[in-house]
Amino acid sequence: MPKIYNVYFLAIIATVGGMLFGFDISSISAIIGTNQYVEYFNNPSGTVQGGIGAALAGGSVIGAIMAGPVSNRIGRRDAIAFACFWWLLGTAIQAGCNGIGMLVAGRFINGICVGITSSQVPVYLVEITKKERRGSIVVIQQWAIEWGIFIMYFAGYGCSFMAGTKSFRTAWAIQFIPCVFLLAGLPFLPRSPRWLAKVGRVDEAVEILARIQAGGDLDNPLVVAEWEEITTILAAERAGQQGWRRFFQNGMWKRTFAGMSVQAWQQLSGANVMTYYVVYIFDMAGLTGNIGLISSGIQYAIFIIGTAATFFFIDVTGRRPLLIHGAVGMGICMFVVGGVLGSYGTPLPNGLKGNLSVKVQVTGPPANTVIAFCYLLVLTYSITLAPIAWVYAAEVWSLETRATGMALASIANWLFNFAIGFFIPPAFENISWKLFIIFGVLCFGAALQAFFTYPETAGKTIEEIEMLFSTGAIKPWKTKPGNSLLDAKIEKVKAQHKGIGDVAGEKTGVTQQEYAQEYAQEVQSKIA
C-alpha cells in the first residue's frame, strides 16, 4: 500500500479517531431531550441518566489501560485500527438496543475505542511532527472532536423529527460512517519513526523520518540531527530504570504528575456540563424545545471556531499562558452563571415538566446573561484547556514511556470524565446552581497548579522536553517558548559534513551514556 507523508494529511486521517469521541458525546446530548428518548427509556434522570452518560467514560478507562501495551506491541497506527473494531461493535449494540442495559453496554464498548484513540492519536502526531508546528498539528485532534460533536448534534437534531425509536436508532447508526472512513485511510499512513526506532527497525525508522522531514533525503542535516537526538535519548533511557517504577522515580514523577493532572483538570474545569448536559442548562435559561436544541448547537459551532483559532498561535504563545489564563477565564464564567441562577432563579422543586435535573429557571435579562456566559465559557475552553491539555499531555513523555504515559494521562481524563459525567445529573437535582460555584473554584485551582508545575514545552523537540523535568531543571515559571538546541545541532552537522551513518546513535555502551549526559547538561543550561 503506497504511503502519504504530508503531515497535515496524516493528522486529518488520524484525528478521525477524535471525531469518534465527538460523535458519541452528541449522540446523547442531542437525544436526551427528545420525547422519543424520554418515552422509550422511561424518562431517565439522576443517577440513571448519569450512568448512561458516564458509560462512555467507563469504557474509555478500560481502553486507555489497554492502549499502552497495545501501542508498544503493534505500533501507534495499528493500535488506532484495533480500536476501530470496538467502535463498530459498540455502535451496532447501541443502534439495536432494547433498553437501558444494552444502551449502556454499547456506549461502554464505544468507550474502549475512544480510550485507545484519545491516547494514541496524540502520541502518533507528536512523534511525526516538527517542533515548530507540533502544537498546531495536535490541536487538530481536539478540532476533530468538536467537528464530531457538531455534526452528530445536528444529525441527531434532524433525526428527532422521525417518529418512534427510529429517531435515536438512526442517529446512533450514523456513527458507523466516520469509523469506516478512518479504517479506509489508516493503511495510507506510515508508522511512527520513533516507534520503529524503539523496536529496533532502524532502516524503516530513518527512511520514514527522512520522508516526513526532508522529502526522503537521508543525509539532510535536520534528519541527521534529529535521528542523533532520538537514538541518544533512547539509549540513555534503556540504561536507566525499567518497568512501572520508572514513572515515579527521579524526575520522572514530575512528568507523570504533569501529564495526568493536565488531563484531570480538563475535566475538573466543568466543561462536561456544557458538552453533555447543555440542554439542561438552556432549559434553566428558559430555552426549551427546538429553540433550546438549536441554541445548544450554536455552542458546538463556537467550539469549532475557537479551536480553529488556536491552530494559528499555539506554537507562538506557548502552552503555559493558555492553560493558566484559560482556567482563570473559565472560573469567572462559572461564578457568573452560578451567581445569576442562585440570585435570580425561580426554584422548581418538582423539576421542569418532570425533569428533576432542572430545578431552577431564570427569565429575561438574567437568562440572557446565563446564555452569554455559557457561550463565553465554551469559547474560552475551546481556545485553551480543550486543545492544550491533549497537546501538553502528549509532549511530556520520553520515547520509552510515551505510549504508556499518555495512556496514564488518558486514564486520569476518563476517570474524572466518568465521575463528573455521573455526578452532574444528581448534582443538578440536589445542589442545582451551586454546582457552577464548585467548578469555578476548581478552575482557579487548575490555574495555580499550571503556574507552579508546568514548564513551557513549545518550540522544543520532544527529546529536549525530557530535560525540563529532570532534577535541578529550571523552575517552570521561568521557562519560555523556543530556545531549542536542535537548530545549533543542525549547523554542527553541516559543519562536520556528517551523514546518517555517522550519528552518535551508532555508538553503544558507556560512550553512548556519556554522550546522553553531556547532551542533558547542555539542554538544561540553554533551553529555558
Wavefront OBJ file of the C-alpha trace (Angstrom):
o trace
v 0.000 0.000 0.000
v 1.527 3.376 -1.006
v 2.101 5.797 1.863
v 1.447 9.537 2.066
v 3.920 11.596 4.103
v 2.290 15.037 4.212
v 1.924 15.753 7.934
v -1.392 17.555 7.541
v -2.858 14.606 5.636
v -1.600 12.234 8.322
v -3.173 14.418 11.003
v -6.527 14.681 9.233
v -6.810 10.901 8.859
v -5.508 10.024 12.332
v -7.682 12.558 14.131
v -10.858 10.966 12.818
v -10.218 8.866 15.925
v -11.004 12.028 17.890
v -14.084 12.611 15.785
v -15.454 9.277 17.031
v -15.328 10.671 20.568
v -17.222 13.766 19.455
v -19.855 11.693 17.688
v -20.549 9.683 20.815
v -20.854 12.781 23.012
v -23.520 14.319 20.786
v -25.265 11.013 20.226
v -26.539 11.503 23.784
v -26.650 15.294 24.252
v -28.802 15.790 21.134
v -31.146 12.958 22.047
v -31.803 13.147 25.806
v -34.317 15.977 25.473
v -36.487 14.351 22.773
v -39.879 12.819 23.513
v -38.929 9.596 21.704
v -35.947 9.032 24.010
v -37.810 10.024 27.181
v -40.769 7.764 26.414
v -38.822 4.692 25.283
v -36.341 4.752 28.146
v -38.929 5.789 30.764
v -37.683 9.332 31.409
v -34.205 8.537 32.807
v -32.812 11.174 35.173
v -30.464 11.472 38.117
v -28.121 8.523 38.545
v -29.804 6.562 35.724
v -29.086 9.265 33.131
v -25.727 9.844 34.774
v -24.911 6.162 34.276
v -25.886 6.324 30.598
v -23.757 9.411 30.076
v -20.809 8.074 32.055
v -20.740 4.654 30.363
v -18.565 6.043 27.567
v -16.002 7.298 30.067
v -16.075 3.999 31.944
v -15.220 2.105 28.767
v -12.591 4.714 27.932
v -10.755 3.971 31.169
v -10.501 0.323 30.116
v -9.426 1.368 26.605
v -6.744 3.668 27.992
v -5.416 0.852 30.209
v -5.168 -1.358 27.114
v -3.673 1.386 24.936
v -0.092 1.448 26.204
v 0.704 -2.268 25.845
v -1.164 -2.496 22.529
v 0.583 0.555 21.078
v 4.018 -0.570 22.226
v 3.492 -4.001 20.688
v 1.846 -3.268 17.316
v 2.586 0.436 16.865
v 0.618 3.683 17.098
v -1.099 3.376 13.709
v -2.210 -0.222 14.160
v -3.421 0.486 17.706
v -5.832 3.031 16.208
v -7.064 0.393 13.728
v -7.504 -2.093 16.586
v -9.664 0.458 18.393
v -11.991 0.838 15.407
v -13.300 -2.698 15.719
v -14.520 -1.965 19.246
v -16.345 1.071 17.852
v -18.135 -0.945 15.194
v -19.318 -3.444 17.809
v -20.462 -0.790 20.283
v -22.306 1.217 17.636
v -24.156 -1.907 16.456
v -25.300 -2.605 20.031
v -26.462 0.991 20.552
v -28.412 1.133 17.305
v -30.143 -2.148 18.105
v -30.638 -1.648 21.847
v -33.846 -2.798 23.520
v -33.397 -0.910 26.786
v -31.052 0.974 29.060
v -28.854 -2.079 29.662
v -27.915 -2.507 26.003
v -27.522 1.244 25.564
v -25.047 1.400 28.451
v -23.218 -1.680 27.115
v -22.915 -0.170 23.626
v -21.613 3.138 24.966
v -19.164 1.310 27.239
v -17.746 -0.669 24.291
v -17.527 2.510 22.198
v -15.612 3.960 25.119
v -12.931 1.270 24.804
v -12.274 2.578 21.290
v -12.215 6.190 22.473
v -9.821 5.357 25.323
v -7.323 3.931 22.831
v -7.668 6.573 20.127
v -7.725 9.554 22.508
v -4.373 8.498 23.961
v -2.581 7.129 20.900
v -3.580 9.620 18.196
v -1.744 12.454 20.035
v 1.233 10.124 20.549
v 1.364 9.389 16.827
v 1.124 13.074 15.940
v 3.855 14.328 18.309
v 6.191 11.601 17.038
v 5.905 12.604 13.367
v 5.771 16.407 13.608
v 8.458 19.095 13.585
v 8.847 21.068 16.819
v 7.794 24.345 15.173
v 4.265 23.131 14.427
v 3.776 20.234 16.839
v 1.180 22.098 18.884
v -0.903 23.137 15.893
v -0.872 19.590 14.485
v -2.033 18.008 17.749
v -4.724 20.695 18.065
v -6.342 19.066 15.033
v -7.206 16.182 17.385
v -9.385 18.466 19.528
v -10.777 20.167 16.421
v -11.844 16.776 15.086
v -13.573 16.001 18.389
v -15.513 19.243 18.068
v -16.457 18.609 14.447
v -17.710 15.217 15.553
v -19.802 16.834 18.287
v -21.173 19.428 15.862
v -22.005 17.034 13.006
v -23.579 14.428 15.250
v -25.539 17.001 17.220
v -27.342 18.329 14.172
v -27.669 14.846 12.708
v -29.386 13.894 15.957
v -31.480 17.047 15.789
v -32.622 16.133 12.280
v -33.396 12.579 13.375
v -35.501 13.940 16.253
v -38.239 14.706 13.714
v -38.569 10.992 12.921
v -41.363 9.134 14.666
v -40.722 6.415 17.226
v -37.476 4.670 18.049
v -36.018 5.081 14.583
v -35.222 8.680 15.570
v -32.452 7.735 18.004
v -31.564 4.416 16.315
v -30.800 6.216 13.049
v -28.760 8.843 14.885
v -26.691 6.209 16.655
v -26.199 4.154 13.473
v -24.676 7.227 11.767
v -21.649 6.630 13.992
v -20.568 3.819 11.653
v -19.611 6.366 8.958
v -16.520 8.066 10.477
v -15.165 4.726 11.716
v -15.318 3.187 8.233
v -13.620 6.319 6.832
v -10.823 6.002 9.418
v -10.270 2.310 8.683
v -10.068 3.086 4.960
v -7.498 5.861 5.488
v -5.150 4.229 8.009
v -3.307 1.963 5.502
v -2.019 5.104 3.749
v -0.326 6.337 6.936
v 3.320 5.437 7.681
v 4.290 4.064 11.050
v 5.807 6.372 13.658
v 9.584 6.571 13.059
v 10.158 6.872 16.798
v 8.196 3.687 17.476
v 10.216 1.933 14.768
v 13.420 3.123 16.455
v 12.113 1.861 19.776
v 11.532 -1.663 18.417
v 14.839 -1.777 16.522
v 13.575 -1.321 12.948
v 16.236 1.279 12.252
v 16.242 1.337 8.439
v 12.470 1.862 8.269
v 12.637 4.493 11.009
v 15.309 6.548 9.225
v 13.563 6.272 5.856
v 10.186 7.436 7.220
v 11.796 10.233 9.263
v 13.568 11.446 6.130
v 10.398 11.273 4.015
v 8.373 13.253 6.558
v 11.044 15.844 7.422
v 13.075 16.241 4.229
v 11.329 14.693 1.237
v 13.325 11.474 1.546
v 16.851 12.985 1.814
v 18.557 10.658 4.320
v 21.556 12.937 4.780
v 19.608 16.154 5.266
v 21.109 17.903 8.342
v 17.700 18.087 10.037
v 17.208 14.338 9.625
v 20.731 13.556 10.843
v 20.468 15.863 13.877
v 17.030 14.604 14.848
v 17.984 10.959 14.414
v 21.047 11.537 16.584
v 18.835 13.047 19.264
v 16.321 10.173 19.108
v 18.912 7.394 19.348
v 20.925 9.146 22.049
v 17.999 9.665 24.389
v 16.610 6.200 23.656
v 19.878 4.540 24.618
v 20.140 6.618 27.807
v 16.607 5.662 28.809
v 17.273 1.970 28.335
v 20.273 2.252 30.634
v 18.014 3.572 33.407
v 15.095 2.286 35.481
v 12.702 -0.110 33.747
v 9.105 -1.186 34.462
v 6.341 0.774 36.172
v 8.702 2.241 38.765
v 10.259 4.414 36.075
v 7.115 6.592 36.074
v 7.614 7.629 39.700
v 11.362 7.742 40.300
v 13.872 10.559 39.913
v 12.482 13.423 37.822
v 10.032 11.135 36.036
v 7.364 11.616 38.715
v 7.133 15.270 37.636
v 6.241 14.220 34.096
v 3.728 11.659 35.341
v 2.150 14.292 37.569
v 2.081 16.896 34.784
v 0.634 14.570 32.150
v -2.065 13.113 34.383
v -3.022 16.354 36.138
v -3.416 18.428 32.973
v -5.850 15.813 31.668
v -7.676 15.706 35.006
v -8.055 19.497 35.045
v -9.578 19.414 31.571
v -12.486 17.522 33.161
v -12.494 19.186 36.586
v -12.908 22.552 34.868
v -16.560 21.574 34.374
v -16.520 21.507 30.600
v -18.685 18.392 30.568
v -21.538 20.432 31.985
v -21.655 22.073 28.572
v -20.774 19.170 26.302
v -23.025 16.521 27.831
v -25.824 18.457 29.509
v -26.062 21.843 27.798
v -29.729 21.094 27.010
v -30.447 21.124 30.748
v -28.638 24.440 31.250
v -30.573 26.137 28.474
v -33.764 24.721 29.991
v -32.731 26.616 33.137
v -32.440 29.743 30.964
v -35.929 29.235 29.520
v -34.836 27.880 26.134
v -36.827 24.706 25.575
v -37.912 22.566 22.635
v -36.399 23.210 19.205
v -35.132 26.663 20.202
v -33.202 25.096 23.064
v -31.735 22.408 20.809
v -30.626 24.924 18.181
v -29.169 27.243 20.840
v -27.278 24.279 22.258
v -25.958 23.501 18.785
v -24.580 27.019 18.472
v -22.153 26.324 21.302
v -20.660 23.479 19.298
v -20.070 25.865 16.399
v -18.286 28.169 18.851
v -16.132 25.220 19.896
v -15.010 24.708 16.308
v -14.249 28.385 15.710
v -12.281 28.763 18.952
v -10.078 25.724 18.436
v -9.501 26.664 14.797
v -8.096 29.973 16.042
v -5.770 28.149 18.453
v -4.195 26.365 15.493
v -2.572 29.645 14.390
v -0.999 30.817 17.666
v -0.425 27.842 19.988
v 3.204 27.421 18.892
v 3.863 31.155 19.328
v 2.242 31.902 22.688
v 3.232 28.571 24.190
v 1.234 26.189 26.397
v 1.565 27.786 29.843
v -0.211 31.116 29.174
v -3.143 29.373 27.522
v -3.545 26.867 30.363
v -3.281 29.488 33.113
v -5.399 32.261 31.601
v -7.913 29.803 30.192
v -8.563 28.278 33.610
v -8.990 31.716 35.184
v -11.405 32.795 32.441
v -13.478 29.638 32.796
v -13.602 30.068 36.563
v -15.002 33.584 36.204
v -17.679 32.352 33.788
v -18.674 29.561 36.182
v -19.045 32.032 39.061
v -21.229 34.344 36.944
v -23.550 31.552 35.739
v -23.897 30.089 39.231
v -24.357 33.515 40.820
v -27.090 34.577 38.386
v -29.001 31.295 38.708
v -28.725 31.446 42.504
v -29.699 35.120 42.783
v -32.471 35.412 40.179
v -33.633 31.839 39.651
v -37.111 30.549 40.458
v -36.927 27.234 42.348
v -38.689 24.268 40.707
v -38.951 21.648 43.483
v -40.614 19.115 41.166
v -38.347 19.858 38.212
v -39.200 21.365 34.837
v -42.012 19.278 33.339
v -40.917 16.363 35.488
v -37.200 16.698 34.634
v -35.579 16.698 38.077
v -32.234 17.761 36.592
v -33.732 21.236 36.018
v -34.779 22.614 39.412
v -34.183 26.320 38.876
v -35.096 28.652 35.996
v -34.438 32.280 35.098
v -36.088 34.543 32.554
v -35.427 37.944 30.962
v -32.002 39.634 31.322
v -30.684 37.055 33.864
v -31.472 34.281 31.356
v -29.619 36.207 28.635
v -26.641 36.562 30.999
v -26.574 32.814 31.669
v -26.670 32.056 27.945
v -23.982 34.647 27.121
v -21.559 33.414 29.781
v -22.167 29.790 28.830
v -21.105 30.692 25.300
v -18.125 32.674 26.637
v -17.076 29.734 28.782
v -17.245 27.412 25.782
v -15.187 29.846 23.686
v -12.548 30.136 26.422
v -12.397 26.374 26.866
v -12.143 25.752 23.105
v -9.112 28.056 22.844
v -7.299 26.865 25.952
v -7.866 23.762 28.095
v -9.702 21.712 25.472
v -6.863 21.520 22.907
v -3.861 22.352 25.103
v -4.447 19.514 27.569
v -4.091 16.964 24.748
v -1.002 18.688 23.353
v 0.778 19.057 26.686
v -0.017 15.558 27.936
v 1.406 14.009 24.755
v 4.601 16.101 24.839
v 5.920 15.473 28.339
v 6.830 11.778 27.974
v 10.025 10.143 26.750
v 10.074 7.727 23.816
v 10.241 4.621 26.003
v 7.346 5.817 28.166
v 5.186 7.824 25.742
v 2.556 5.250 24.786
v 2.007 4.045 28.349
v 2.469 7.523 29.813
v -0.140 9.052 27.534
v -2.393 6.131 28.404
v -1.951 7.020 32.103
v -2.831 10.628 31.322
v -5.909 9.477 29.436
v -6.917 7.262 32.341
v -6.887 10.354 34.562
v -9.007 12.180 31.978
v -11.520 9.379 31.676
v -11.751 8.604 35.386
v -12.690 12.202 36.091
v -14.843 12.282 32.958
v -16.708 9.244 34.283
v -17.034 10.653 37.800
v -18.196 14.077 36.652
v -20.467 12.733 33.920
v -22.114 10.521 36.518
v -22.153 13.287 39.143
v -23.693 16.129 37.117
v -27.356 14.960 36.807
v -27.767 14.124 40.532
v -25.818 17.301 41.382
v -28.305 19.343 39.348
v -31.045 17.565 41.308
v -29.552 18.173 44.736
v -27.426 21.331 44.685
v -28.603 22.939 41.414
v -26.761 26.231 40.708
v -24.137 25.620 43.416
v -22.526 23.106 41.051
v -21.205 26.000 38.950
v -19.547 27.569 42.009
v -17.732 24.306 42.736
v -16.387 24.165 39.194
v -15.353 27.822 39.407
v -13.184 27.085 42.447
v -11.649 24.077 40.691
v -10.759 26.220 37.654
v -8.728 28.583 39.829
v -7.010 25.555 41.348
v -6.035 24.443 37.833
v -4.516 27.861 37.095
v -2.400 27.769 40.262
v -1.025 24.310 39.545
v -0.248 25.174 35.923
v 1.754 28.212 37.043
v 3.889 26.333 39.568
v 4.412 22.910 37.964
v 4.111 23.065 34.140
v 7.291 24.081 32.262
v 6.894 25.525 28.778
v 7.242 22.916 26.008
v 6.547 24.951 22.845
v 9.327 25.161 20.276
v 11.419 22.399 21.824
v 11.947 18.888 20.498
v 10.197 16.159 22.435
v 13.621 14.798 23.381
v 14.602 18.190 24.867
v 11.368 18.391 26.868
v 12.581 15.466 28.959
v 15.272 17.689 30.469
v 12.753 20.269 31.696
v 11.517 17.721 34.248
v 14.881 16.420 35.390
v 16.369 17.027 38.840
v 17.763 20.545 39.100
v 15.940 21.819 35.997
v 14.926 25.468 35.723
v 11.710 26.429 37.530
v 8.575 26.096 35.365
v 7.585 29.774 35.661
v 10.966 30.805 34.241
v 10.675 28.754 31.051
v 9.704 30.263 27.704
v 8.751 29.016 24.229
v 11.565 28.162 21.823
v 15.308 28.229 22.522
v 15.708 24.724 21.136
v 19.183 23.299 20.684
v 18.204 21.402 17.543
v 18.990 24.347 15.262
v 22.530 24.547 16.629
v 22.904 20.786 16.225
v 21.826 21.091 12.577
v 24.546 23.681 11.971
v 27.057 21.411 13.681
v 26.041 18.534 11.421
v 26.531 20.788 8.378
v 29.945 21.933 9.562
v 31.112 18.366 10.184
v 29.584 17.089 6.916
v 28.022 14.319 8.973
v 25.755 11.756 7.316
v 23.116 9.457 8.738
v 25.675 6.688 9.203
v 27.879 8.903 11.347
v 25.420 9.857 14.066
v 26.107 9.264 17.738
v 23.249 6.793 17.820
v 25.575 4.205 16.313
v 27.710 4.272 19.439
v 26.910 1.928 22.270
v 27.654 1.267 25.929
v 29.356 3.846 28.157
v 30.182 6.145 25.248
v 26.501 6.438 24.411
v 25.518 7.106 28.023
v 28.222 9.738 28.418
v 27.018 11.431 25.278
v 23.481 11.490 26.639
v 24.647 13.010 29.936
v 26.583 15.736 28.146
v 23.571 16.467 25.992
v 21.291 16.697 29.043
v 23.625 19.201 30.719
v 23.744 21.315 27.577
v 19.951 21.334 27.302
v 19.442 22.335 30.932
v 21.885 25.226 30.598
v 20.397 26.703 27.416
v 16.837 25.508 26.854
v 14.913 27.796 29.207
l 1 2 3 4 5 6 7 8 9 10 11 12 13 14 15 16 17 18 19 20 21 22 23 24 25 26 27 28 29 30 31 32 33 34 35 36 37 38 39 40 41 42 43 44 45 46 47 48 49 50 51 52 53 54 55 56 57 58 59 60 61 62 63 64 65 66 67 68 69 70 71 72 73 74 75 76 77 78 79 80 81 82 83 84 85 86 87 88 89 90 91 92 93 94 95 96 97 98 99 100 101 102 103 104 105 106 107 108 109 110 111 112 113 114 115 116 117 118 119 120 121 122 123 124 125 126 127 128 129 130 131 132 133 134 135 136 137 138 139 140 141 142 143 144 145 146 147 148 149 150 151 152 153 154 155 156 157 158 159 160 161 162 163 164 165 166 167 168 169 170 171 172 173 174 175 176 177 178 179 180 181 182 183 184 185 186 187 188 189 190 191 192 193 194 195 196 197 198 199 200 201 202 203 204 205 206 207 208 209 210 211 212 213 214 215 216 217 218 219 220 221 222 223 224 225 226 227 228 229 230 231 232 233 234 235 236 237 238 239 240 241 242 243 244 245 246 247 248 249 250 251 252 253 254 255 256 257 258 259 260 261 262 263 264 265 266 267 268 269 270 271 272 273 274 275 276 277 278 279 280 281 282 283 284 285 286 287 288 289 290 291 292 293 294 295 296 297 298 299 300 301 302 303 304 305 306 307 308 309 310 311 312 313 314 315 316 317 318 319 320 321 322 323 324 325 326 327 328 329 330 331 332 333 334 335 336 337 338 339 340 341 342 343 344 345 346 347 348 349 350 351 352 353 354 355 356 357 358 359 360 361 362 363 364 365 366 367 368 369 370 371 372 373 374 375 376 377 378 379 380 381 382 383 384 385 386 387 388 389 390 391 392 393 394 395 396 397 398 399 400 401 402 403 404 405 406 407 408 409 410 411 412 413 414 415 416 417 418 419 420 421 422 423 424 425 426 427 428 429 430 431 432 433 434 435 436 437 438 439 440 441 442 443 444 445 446 447 448 449 450 451 452 453 454 455 456 457 458 459 460 461 462 463 464 465 466 467 468 469 470 471 472 473 474 475 476 477 478 479 480 481 482 483 484 485 486 487 488 489 490 491 492 493 494 495 496 497 498 499 500 501 502 503 504 505 506 507 508 509 510 511 512 513 514 515 516 517 518 519 520 521 522 523 524 525 526 527 528
